Amino acid sequence: MMDKWADYLISAVKTSHDQIYIDFVECHSDFGCVVCEHIIISRTDLISKIKNGCTYATVFRTPMGKWRKGQDVHLVTVNGEEFLRTDLKNNVASDNFEEVPEL
């Protein structure tokens, strides 16, 4: 059995028309040996779950159909506003899920 990457894995995002926020994410449960349970959750629910201790990471399908772990997802505050980011080096006031495809 493989180690879990996170409680949930994000495979796609739906970005708002202004490209500042994500509206929804497609996520899957990570059971260590299998990635399953395709669900769509809102940005608000994602933030709430992170605040309640759930962990998230991005995930990508390889050409061979296997899953590859991306980056951990973090909740950060920029100018007093919360944002969801995989890139912690940048303090831009927007959500950022590098390389994750759009829904």
DSSP file (Angstrom, degrees, kcal/mol; ACC not computed):
  #  RESIDUE AA STRUCTURE BP1 BP2  ACC     N-H-->O    O-->H-N    N-H-->O    O-->H-N    TCO  KAPPA ALPHA  PHI   PSI    X-CA   Y-CA   Z-CA
    1    1 A M              0   0    0      0, 0.0     2,-0.1     0, 0.0    32,-0.1   0.000 360.0 360.0 360.0 138.2    0.0    0.0    0.0
    2    2 A M        -     0   0    0     30,-0.2     2,-0.2     1,-0.1    32,-0.1  -0.465 360.0-100.8 -83.9 158.2    1.2    3.5   -0.9
    3    3 A D        -     0   0    0     -2,-0.1     2,-0.2     1,-0.1    29,-0.1  -0.503  42.5-103.7 -73.2 148.2    1.3    6.4    1.5
    4    4 A K        -     0   0    0     -2,-0.2     3,-0.1     1,-0.1    -1,-0.1  -0.493  20.2-156.3 -69.7 141.5   -1.5    8.9    1.2
    5    5 A W  S    S-     0   0    0      1,-0.4     2,-0.3    -2,-0.2    -1,-0.1   0.819  71.7 -34.2 -83.9 -35.4   -0.5   12.2   -0.4
    6    6 A A        -     0   0    0      1,-0.1    -1,-0.4    49,-0.1    26,-0.2  -0.945  64.4 -92.1-169.2 173.7   -3.4   14.1    1.3
    7    7 A D  S    S+     0   0    0     48,-0.4    23,-1.9    -2,-0.3     2,-0.3   0.903 112.5  16.2 -65.5 -39.6   -6.9   13.6    2.5
    8    8 A Y  E    S-Ab  29  56A   0     47,-2.0    49,-1.4    21,-0.2     2,-0.4  -0.968  70.2-145.8-136.9 150.6   -8.2   14.9   -0.9
    9    9 A L  E     -Ab  28  57A   0     19,-2.8    19,-2.1    -2,-0.3     2,-0.5  -0.966  10.8-144.7-121.6 130.4   -6.6   15.4   -4.3
   10   10 A I  E     +Ab  27  58A   0     47,-3.1    49,-2.4    -2,-0.4    17,-0.2  -0.830  22.5 169.3 -99.4 123.0   -7.6   18.2   -6.7
   11   11 A S  E     +     0   0A   0     15,-2.4     2,-0.3    -2,-0.5    16,-0.1   0.588  65.4  10.9-109.3 -14.3   -7.5   17.2  -10.4
   12   12 A A  E     -A   26   0A   0     14,-1.0    14,-2.8    88,-0.1     2,-0.3  -0.984  59.9-154.1-159.5 156.5   -9.2   20.3  -12.0
   13   13 A V  E     -Ac  25 102A   0     88,-2.3    90,-2.5    -2,-0.3     2,-0.6  -0.948  13.2-141.9-132.4 153.6  -10.4   23.8  -11.2
   14   14 A K  E     -A   24   0A   0     10,-2.7     9,-4.1    -2,-0.3    10,-1.2  -0.971  27.3-154.4-113.6 112.9  -13.1   26.2  -12.4
   15   15 A T  E     -A   22   0A   0     -2,-0.6     7,-0.3     7,-0.3    10,-0.0  -0.638  18.5-109.0 -91.2 144.0  -11.6   29.7  -12.3
   16   16 A S    >   -     0   0    0      5,-3.1     3,-2.0    -2,-0.3    -1,-0.1  -0.213  35.2-104.0 -63.7 160.3  -13.8   32.8  -12.1
   17   17 A H  T 3  S+     0   0    0      1,-0.3    -1,-0.1     2,-0.1    -2,-0.1   0.783 123.0  53.7 -59.4 -27.6  -14.1   35.1  -15.1
   18   18 A D  T 3  S-     0   0    0      3,-0.1    -1,-0.3     1,-0.0    -2,-0.1   0.490 104.8-131.0 -86.3  -2.3  -11.7   37.6  -13.5
   19   19 A Q  S <  S+     0   0    0     -3,-2.0    -2,-0.1     2,-0.2     3,-0.1   0.617  82.1 103.2  64.9  14.8   -9.1   34.9  -13.0
   20   20 A I  S    S+     0   0    0      1,-0.1    75,-3.6    74,-0.1     2,-0.3   0.844  80.3  29.2 -92.3 -39.3   -8.6   35.9   -9.3
   21   21 A Y  S    S-     0   0    0     73,-0.2    -5,-3.1    62,-0.1     2,-0.4  -0.822  72.4-125.6-119.6 155.8  -10.6   33.2   -7.6
   22   22 A I  E     -A   15   0A   0     -2,-0.3    -7,-0.3    -7,-0.3    21,-0.1  -0.806  15.8-163.6 -90.6 146.0  -11.4   29.6   -8.2
   23   23 A D  E     -     0   0A   0     -9,-4.1    20,-1.9    -2,-0.4     2,-0.3   0.850  68.4  -2.8 -92.4 -45.3  -15.2   28.9   -8.1
   24   24 A F  E     -AD  14  42A   0    -10,-1.2   -10,-2.7    18,-0.3    -1,-0.4  -0.943  59.0-149.5-143.5 159.7  -15.1   25.1   -7.8
   25   25 A V  E     -AD  13  41A   0     16,-2.4    16,-2.3    -2,-0.3     2,-0.6  -0.979  15.8-133.8-130.4 148.8  -12.6   22.2   -7.7
   26   26 A E  E     +AD  12  40A   0    -14,-2.8   -15,-2.4    -2,-0.3   -14,-1.0  -0.899  39.5 175.7 -95.0 123.2  -12.9   18.6   -8.8
   27   27 A C  E     -AD  10  39A   0     12,-3.1    12,-2.6    -2,-0.6     2,-0.3  -0.897  21.4-158.2-134.9 164.0  -11.5   16.4   -6.1
   28   28 A H  E     -A    9   0A   0    -19,-2.1   -19,-2.8    -2,-0.3     9,-0.2  -0.952  28.6-107.4-135.4 148.9  -11.0   12.8   -5.2
   29   29 A S  E     -AD   8  36A   0      7,-1.9     7,-2.0    -2,-0.3     2,-0.7  -0.574  28.6-140.2 -74.6 143.3  -10.5   10.9   -1.9
   30   30 A D  E     + D   0  35A   0    -23,-1.9     5,-0.2    -2,-0.2   -26,-0.1  -0.925  26.0 171.5-108.5 110.8   -7.0    9.6   -1.4
   31   31 A F        -     0   0    0      3,-2.5     2,-1.3    -2,-0.7     4,-0.1   0.229  50.7-115.0-101.8  13.1   -7.0    6.2    0.2
   32   32 A G  S    S+     0   0    0      2,-0.2   -30,-0.2   -26,-0.2     3,-0.1  -0.327 110.7  42.8  87.2 -55.0   -3.3    5.5   -0.3
   33   33 A C  S    S+     0   0    0     -2,-1.3     2,-0.3     1,-0.2    -1,-0.2   0.571 122.6  28.9 -99.5 -11.4   -3.6    2.7   -2.7
   34   34 A V        -     0   0    0    -32,-0.1    -3,-2.5     2,-0.0     2,-0.5  -0.998  60.9-145.2-151.6 144.4   -6.4    4.2   -4.8
   35   35 A V  E     +D   30   0A   0     -2,-0.3     2,-0.2    -5,-0.2    -5,-0.2  -0.948  45.8 133.1-106.7 125.1   -7.7    7.6   -5.9
   36   36 A C  E     +D   29   0A   0     -7,-2.0    -7,-1.9    -2,-0.5    -2,-0.0  -0.766  18.2  80.4-150.7-165.6  -11.5    7.7   -6.2
   37   37 A E  E     -     0   0A   0     -9,-0.2     2,-0.5    -2,-0.2    -8,-0.2   0.973  56.7-149.3  57.5  69.7  -14.8    9.5   -5.4
   38   38 A H  E     +     0   0A   0    -10,-0.2     2,-0.3    -3,-0.1   -10,-0.2  -0.570  31.4 158.7 -69.2 115.5  -14.9   12.2   -8.0
   39   39 A I  E     -D   27   0A   0    -12,-2.6   -12,-3.1    -2,-0.5     2,-0.5  -0.955  36.3-134.1-136.7 158.0  -16.8   15.2   -6.5
   40   40 A I  E     -D   26   0A   0     -2,-0.3     2,-0.3   -14,-0.2   -14,-0.2  -0.953  26.8-178.9-110.6 128.5  -17.1   18.9   -7.2
   41   41 A I  E     -D   25   0A   0    -16,-2.3   -16,-2.4    -2,-0.5     2,-0.1  -0.940  24.5-113.5-128.1 154.0  -16.8   21.3   -4.2
   42   42 A S  E  >  -D   24   0A   0     -2,-0.3     4,-2.4   -18,-0.2   -18,-0.3  -0.312  27.6-111.6 -79.2 163.5  -17.0   25.1   -4.0
   43   43 A R  H  > S+     0   0    0    -20,-1.9     4,-2.6     1,-0.2     5,-0.2   0.900 119.4  54.2 -58.3 -43.4  -14.2   27.4   -3.0
   44   44 A T  H  > S+     0   0    0    -21,-0.3     4,-2.2     1,-0.2    -1,-0.2   0.918 109.8  46.0 -59.9 -45.5  -16.0   28.2    0.2
   45   45 A D  H  > S+     0   0    0      2,-0.2     4,-2.6     1,-0.2    -1,-0.2   0.892 111.3  52.9 -65.6 -39.2  -16.3   24.5    1.2
   46   46 A L  H  X S+     0   0    0     -4,-2.4     4,-2.3     2,-0.2    -2,-0.2   0.932 110.2  47.1 -61.6 -46.6  -12.6   23.9    0.3
   47   47 A I  H  X S+     0   0    0     -4,-2.6     4,-2.4     1,-0.2    -1,-0.2   0.924 112.5  50.5 -60.6 -44.9  -11.5   26.8    2.6
   48   48 A S  H  X S+     0   0    0     -4,-2.2     4,-1.4     1,-0.2    -2,-0.2   0.911 110.4  48.9 -60.4 -44.3  -13.8   25.5    5.4
   49   49 A K  H  <>S+     0   0    0     -4,-2.6     5,-2.5     2,-0.2    -1,-0.2   0.893 110.5  50.5 -66.1 -39.3  -12.4   22.0    5.1
   50   50 A I  H ><5S+     0   0    0     -4,-2.3     3,-1.8     1,-0.2    -1,-0.2   0.925 109.3  51.4 -63.2 -43.1   -8.8   23.2    5.1
   51   51 A K  H 3<5S+     0   0    0     -4,-2.4    -1,-0.2     1,-0.3    -2,-0.2   0.794 107.0  55.2 -63.5 -26.8   -9.5   25.3    8.2
   52   52 A N  T 3<5S-     0   0    0     -4,-1.4    -1,-0.3    -5,-0.2    -2,-0.2   0.283 129.8 -93.0 -91.1  10.2  -11.0   22.1    9.8
   53   53 A G  T < 5S+     0   0    0     -3,-1.8    -3,-0.2     1,-0.3     2,-0.2   0.418  76.4 141.0 101.3  -1.3   -7.8   20.2    9.2
   54   54 A C      < -     0   0    0     -5,-2.5     2,-0.3    -6,-0.1    -1,-0.3  -0.508  41.5-140.3 -73.4 143.2   -8.3   18.4    5.9
   55   55 A T        -     0   0    0     -2,-0.2   -47,-2.0    19,-0.0   -48,-0.4  -0.821  17.5-169.8-106.2 146.9   -5.3   18.3    3.6
   56   56 A Y  E     +b    8   0A   0     17,-0.5    17,-2.7    -2,-0.3     2,-0.3  -0.970   8.5 174.5-134.2 147.2   -5.3   18.8   -0.1
   57   57 A A  E     -bE   9  72A   0    -49,-1.4   -47,-3.1    -2,-0.3    15,-0.3  -0.963  33.4-107.9-142.9 159.0   -2.8   18.3   -2.9
   58   58 A T  E     -b   10   0A   0     13,-3.0    12,-3.2    -2,-0.3     2,-0.3  -0.558  34.1-166.3 -85.0 157.3   -3.0   18.6   -6.7
   59   59 A V  E     - E   0  69A   0    -49,-2.4     2,-0.3    10,-0.3    10,-0.2  -0.994   5.9-162.8-146.3 147.6   -2.9   15.5   -8.8
   60   60 A F  E     - E   0  68A   0      8,-2.6     8,-3.1    -2,-0.3     2,-0.4  -0.971  20.9-123.1-133.5 145.5   -2.4   14.7  -12.5
   61   61 A R  E     - E   0  67A   0     -2,-0.3     6,-0.2     6,-0.2    -2,-0.0  -0.751  27.7-141.3 -85.6 132.0   -3.1   11.8  -14.8
   62   62 A T    >   -     0   0    0      4,-3.3     3,-2.4    -2,-0.4    -1,-0.0  -0.436  30.0-102.3 -82.9 164.5    0.0   10.5  -16.6
   63   63 A P  T 3  S+     0   0    0      0, 0.0    -1,-0.1     0, 0.0    -2,-0.0   0.763 124.8  59.3 -58.0 -23.1   -0.3    9.3  -20.2
   64   64 A M  T 3  S-     0   0    0      2,-0.1     3,-0.1     1,-0.0    -3,-0.0   0.409 121.6-108.3 -86.0   2.4   -0.2    5.7  -18.8
   65   65 A G  S <  S+     0   0    0     -3,-2.4     2,-0.2     1,-0.3    -4,-0.0   0.506  78.8 125.9  85.7   3.9   -3.3    6.4  -16.8
   66   66 A K        -     0   0    0      1,-0.0    -4,-3.3    -5,-0.0     2,-0.4  -0.506  62.6-108.8 -90.2 164.4   -1.6    6.6  -13.4
   67   67 A W  E     -E   61   0A   0     -6,-0.2     2,-0.4    -2,-0.2    -6,-0.2  -0.757  26.2-163.6 -94.7 140.4   -1.9    9.4  -10.9
   68   68 A R  E     -E   60   0A   0     -8,-3.1    -8,-2.6    -2,-0.4     2,-0.2  -0.991  22.1-122.3-122.6 129.5    1.1   11.8  -10.3
   69   69 A K  E     -E   59   0A   0     -2,-0.4   -10,-0.3   -10,-0.2     3,-0.1  -0.464  28.7-175.5 -71.0 138.3    1.1   14.0   -7.2
   70   70 A G  E     -     0   0A   0    -12,-3.2     2,-0.3     1,-0.3    -1,-0.1   0.397  43.6 -40.3 -97.4-122.4    1.5   17.7   -7.8
   71   71 A Q  E     -     0   0A   0     27,-0.2   -13,-3.0     1,-0.1    -1,-0.3  -0.735  57.2-100.3-112.0 158.3    1.8   20.3   -5.0
   72   72 A D  E     -E   57   0A   0     -2,-0.3     2,-0.4   -15,-0.3   -15,-0.3  -0.469  36.3-126.2 -71.1 147.9    0.2   20.7   -1.6
   73   73 A V        -     0   0    0    -17,-2.7   -17,-0.5    -2,-0.1     2,-0.3  -0.840  29.8-171.4 -99.7 133.4   -2.7   23.3   -1.4
   74   74 A H  E     -F   85   0B   0     11,-3.1    11,-2.7    -2,-0.4     2,-0.6  -0.898  24.1-132.3-124.9 151.8   -2.4   26.0    1.2
   75   75 A L  E     +F   84   0B   0     -2,-0.3     2,-0.3     9,-0.2     9,-0.2  -0.928  36.4 176.8-100.3 119.9   -4.6   28.7    2.6
   76   76 A V  E     -F   83   0B   0      7,-2.9     7,-3.1    -2,-0.6     2,-0.5  -0.872  25.5-132.8-124.8 157.2   -2.8   32.0    2.7
   77   77 A T  E     +F   82   0B   0     -2,-0.3     2,-0.4     5,-0.2     5,-0.2  -0.948  21.2 179.2-112.9 127.0   -3.7   35.5    3.6
   78   78 A V  E >  S-F   81   0B   0      3,-2.8     3,-1.8    -2,-0.5    -2,-0.0  -0.989  76.2 -15.6-127.2 121.0   -2.7   38.4    1.4
   79   79 A N  T 3  S-     0   0    0     -2,-0.4    -1,-0.1     1,-0.3     3,-0.1   0.862 129.7 -52.9  52.9  39.5   -3.8   41.9    2.4
   80   80 A G  T 3  S+     0   0    0      1,-0.2     2,-0.4     0, 0.0    -1,-0.3   0.478 117.3 108.8  80.5   3.0   -6.3   40.5    4.9
   81   81 A E  E <   -F   78   0B   0     -3,-1.8    -3,-2.8     2,-0.0     2,-0.3  -0.908  66.9-122.6-116.1 142.4   -8.0   38.2    2.3
   82   82 A E  E     +F   77   0B   0     -2,-0.4     2,-0.3    -5,-0.2    -5,-0.2  -0.625  30.9 179.0 -86.2 137.4   -7.7   34.4    2.1
   83   83 A F  E     -F   76   0B   0     -7,-3.1    -7,-2.9    -2,-0.3     2,-0.5  -0.963  27.2-127.7-135.1 153.0   -6.5   32.7   -1.0
   84   84 A L  E     +F   75   0B   0     -2,-0.3    12,-2.6    -9,-0.2     2,-0.3  -0.888  40.6 167.4-101.0 126.0   -5.9   29.1   -2.1
   85   85 A R  E     -Fg  74  96B   0    -11,-2.7   -11,-3.1    -2,-0.5    12,-0.2  -0.986  43.1-171.5-144.1 147.7   -2.4   28.5   -3.5
   86   86 A T  S    S+     0   0    0     10,-1.9     2,-0.7    -2,-0.3   -14,-0.2   0.563  86.8  69.9-100.8 -19.7    0.1   25.8   -4.4
   87   87 A D        +     0   0    0      9,-0.5     3,-0.4     1,-0.1    -1,-0.1  -0.874  54.7 174.0-103.2 107.7    2.8   28.5   -4.9
   88   88 A L        +     0   0    0     -2,-0.7    -1,-0.1     1,-0.2    -3,-0.0   0.514  68.7  74.9 -91.5  -4.9    3.9   30.0   -1.6
   89   89 A K  S    S+     0   0    0      2,-0.0     2,-0.4     1,-0.0    -1,-0.2   0.663  88.5  69.0 -78.5 -15.3    6.7   32.0   -3.1
   90   90 A N        -     0   0    0     -3,-0.4    -3,-0.1     2,-0.1    -1,-0.0  -0.879  59.4-163.6-113.4 133.2    4.3   34.6   -4.5
   91   91 A N        +     0   0    0     -2,-0.4     2,-0.2     2,-0.1    -1,-0.1  -0.036  39.6 143.6-103.3  30.1    2.2   37.1   -2.6
   92   92 A V        -     0   0    0      1,-0.1     2,-2.1     2,-0.1    -2,-0.1  -0.472  60.1-117.2 -69.6 139.6   -0.2   37.9   -5.4
   93   93 A A  S    S+     0   0    0     -2,-0.2     2,-0.3   -16,-0.0    -1,-0.1  -0.500  81.8  83.1 -81.2  74.0   -3.8   38.5   -4.3
   94   94 A S  S    S-     0   0    0     -2,-2.1   -73,-0.2     2,-0.0     2,-0.2  -0.972  84.3 -94.3-163.0 159.2   -5.3   35.6   -6.2
   95   95 A D        -     0   0    0    -75,-3.6     2,-0.3    -2,-0.3   -10,-0.2  -0.535  41.7-166.4 -72.3 148.6   -5.9   31.8   -6.0
   96   96 A N  B     +g   85   0B   0    -12,-2.6   -10,-1.9    -2,-0.2     2,-0.5  -0.901  23.7 169.1-147.2 113.2   -3.2   29.9   -7.8
   97   97 A F    >   -     0   0    0     -2,-0.3     3,-1.7   -12,-0.2   -84,-0.1  -0.778  34.6-142.3-119.2  82.5   -3.3   26.2   -8.8
   98   98 A E  T 3  S-     0   0    0     -2,-0.5   -27,-0.2     1,-0.3    -2,-0.1  -0.163  74.1  -8.6 -51.8 130.1   -0.2   25.9  -11.0
   99   99 A E  T 3  S+     0   0    0      1,-0.2    -1,-0.3   -29,-0.1     0, 0.0   0.342  91.7 137.7  69.2  -4.2   -0.7   23.6  -14.0
  100  100 A V    <   -     0   0    0     -3,-1.7    -1,-0.2     1,-0.1   -88,-0.1  -0.599  55.5-119.3 -76.8 129.0   -4.1   22.2  -12.8
  101  101 A P        -     0   0    0      0, 0.0   -88,-2.3     0, 0.0     2,-0.2  -0.228  24.5-105.5 -68.5 156.8   -6.4   22.0  -15.8
  102  102 A E  B      c   13   0A   0    -90,-0.2   -88,-0.2     1,-0.1   -77,-0.1  -0.527 360.0 360.0 -76.9 144.9   -9.7   23.9  -16.1
  103  103 A L              0   0    0    -90,-2.5   -89,-0.2    -2,-0.2    -1,-0.1   0.461 360.0 360.0 -68.3 360.0  -13.0   22.0  -15.6
